[in-house]
Amino acid sequence: MSRRVGRFFTAPERLIALLLAIVLCLLVIVPLFQLIRETVTVQPYDAAYLPGRAPGELTTFHYERVFTGRMSWALFYKPFMNSLVTAFGATAICLALGAMLAWVVVRTNVPFREFVNTAVVLPYMLPSWVMALAWVTFFKNDRVAGASGVFAYLFGIQPPDWIAFGGIPIIICLSLHYYVYGFLIISGSLSTVDSQLEEAGAIAGMSRLRQFVSITVPLVLPAVGSAVVMTFIRVIGSFGTPAVLGMPIRYFVLPTQIYAAIGSRNVGDGYLLALVLVFLAVLFIWINQRMIGVRKSFVTMSGKGFRRREIDLGRARWLVFALVMLLMCITVVLPLGLLVLQSLSRTAGNYDLSNLTLHYWIGERGGVNALYAGVFQNPQILHAAWNSLRLAFLTALATAVLGFLIGYVVVRTRGSLSSRALETAAFLPYIFPAVAFGAIYIGMFSQPVGPIPALYGTFALLVLIAAVKNLPYTSRTGIAAMLQIDKSLEESARVQGIGWFGRMRRIVAPLAASGLISGMLLSFIGTMRELSLIILLVTPSTAVLASVIYTYQTDDVPQLIGAATLLLVALVVGCNLLFRLVFRNTKMGFA
């Protein structure tokens, strides 16, 4: 027994596994239980409704108020139905659009295939709510948003409210951003389908449609299920787009209702709504696993020859290419162009050339606008930009280290219970919708936890939550990188007397650097454009660009919204290019 314990504590991967298990338990599992506890205890806000009850006492008040009370329709049922409508609607469109684009890129002879393959993922580089801001700029009317948009200026007609705001615009804008998930996952699956299987079906007398339905669809069905789950969880937890397009007409979904509840200090109801979001995500994953995860699998890659047949579109291939380019214009060029136009407008709603100005870029306070200086003269925006860069860099660094360690432990202890548990725990943050995760961390860190002081309102809390939320991505890249490194390399170094830290520094880390840098870049970009995760946690001193832009949206300063959003996009794209340039020069590449 003592020898077994000794071997455990002398094996670095087991010690690291133990430490990581404790950290993930504290940062993922404990906050969830803390969230549940807050929903069944009296909160300070409840004093007016529960006289004589002390904060911290057990109660079912929040469950009764949210699910069965007089205000339950406004607090829960209406936002819940709106969330389901927008989530299912956007997921269906994302799946259809992503699948069609995947088929075009993988299975047809569309011109400039590599360019198309790169172009269709460009919308994911932008924050999800950029499309919503552009939509408001184009379709807003003077009945809800004050100044009219570009549509009313061009055609002299005020768009109806249901086009300018509400469920339909939210579904469209979310679909034009998150279809990238469906494209990436389904295209990867389609590329492994051997065309010889379809040719065998053709020899058996199947029509092309029958081949597609009977052969191709079953083979890519697991990928379709993964795309549905990833898209649904992202959409139902999205805050920025529903806030921009829904809150002006009081069209609430669960994330915006959580924000409103916690913003009014009704934290008990807000935490309960966050718990509903978590439950929905888990339920959706479970349903997907029951429908697809236990199905009979099909082998598509074997030792035999593999062939992928391209479908000749003939002259239509140029039409298909034009339609893809039109989609890129709608999802990237047009939104950014509208934001440029908005940022150059002296007076909102007037798009004459005589109304153009650079004030909202370089103007000082007291010029065209007495209250707001331009982006490069505005201390609030410049400070927020610095905070965004700091947050993204520190998050990328933290997730790279954690992702590397998790990948190392999972691969080196492959097949053990600890390996499976650690891999599962590292993925758990993904199932928490972002705004719900933010609500969990408010409940967890608004007061001291043992030796950890209260972190609410600090920059450290933003780094912590961003790192944990991005851990599923970097842990996956870390595992993928470690799987490519033969264990014998490390064992040879151990035989030569090289210690664990030396092996990591001289052998393992350099070989795994490519995948780790890919994970860092993914975390950096995701954190730079994140709003849903941190909207409940930021304060004036810790504000980032995304939160400042949302503040300008609520204050109705469209010119600064456009200018600050373009600055954010420029920083994201610029840092992406800089990352690639620097690490390409150091021969570190990307996996």
C-alpha angles and dihedrals in degrees: 000000000000090000090054091049090048092052089050094054094043093053107088094204092056093049090049090048090054093049092046091049090054092047094048091046091054095044101039113017101036094050090054091054089044089055091051091048092053091055092058099044132078113261126205089251090060095067092098091054099037107040113192094020117118122222111264097034117128116261143158091211096113093050091049093045095047101039107027109011129106091263096045093106092057096035100045123350099056095044088044093054091044090051093051093047094049094041096049093040095050093042092053092050092044091051094048094045095043093047093050092049091047090052091048094050099040105032107030138063094242110165119260092013096177091051091049091048090055096040097055092061094052094094088064089061089065125073110266092241096056089086089051092052090049091048091054091047091054103036107026117124134208093247096068110010102038104229118052124248134237093276093058090044093052100040104023092233125116110228114236117257093251090061096042096044142005139049101333096054090044092053093047095047095046090047093053089055107038099042085092090077091058092045096051096044098042094042089054091052095044091053090063096051109107111228089213088076091058091044089055088054090051090051088052089057101259119151118236090256091050090049090053095047098040102036115016100039096052090049094054096036095101089053090049089052092051091049091050093050095046093046095044094050092048094047098045090050096046115121109171101062096043089046094053097041102029112034096062088066094031093253098154129189123186096271093050091043089053089050091050093047096048091040088058089048092249088132097157093062091041093053091048091053089049088053089053089055091051090049091050092052093049092045092051092050091048093050090049091051092049092049100040110005095070096040121116109274127224126216111229100170122055140146092278124094115290124213132178114200120210118220111229109229093186114202090345090073090080090050089051090049090050091051091051090050089049089054090051090051091051095046101037117008099042097046092048091044091052091050090051090051091047093050091053097050116110091198121028114246095023111101100174117131088241089062095060120116140163093216094109089056106039106000123118125232112276097037120092089343117035094200105042133048123207123272096266093045096043114099092196093057095041091050090048091050090053090048090051092052092045093048094047094047096047091045092050091049094048094046091047091056094044093043091051093050093045091048091049094050096042093051097041092050094037114165096021125115091245091055094052093043093050093047090050094047091051090054096047096087089065093065091057110088107235100246090046090052089052090052090050091054092049089057091045102045105029087095134031116283109202108297091350112096123221105287101186110125094020129114089230090067091055091052092046097050094042091051094049093045092051094045095096090063099045093041089055093050090045092052091046091050094048093049088063093056115085112230089223090073091062093041091054090053091048091054088054090056098255110151126231096263090048092051091050093048099042104032119010102039096048092048092047095043095098095059093039093054089050089055091047091052091049091051092045094052093042093050094047092059098034118126108146094059099050104028091099094045107047124100129189090270095047098039117138129202094266093054093045090052089052089050090054088049091057090044090050100236099145096174094058090042089059095043096045092046091052089050090053092049090048091052092049094048093040094050090047091054091044091051091052094045095049096046094042088056089052091049094245099122125172131281 
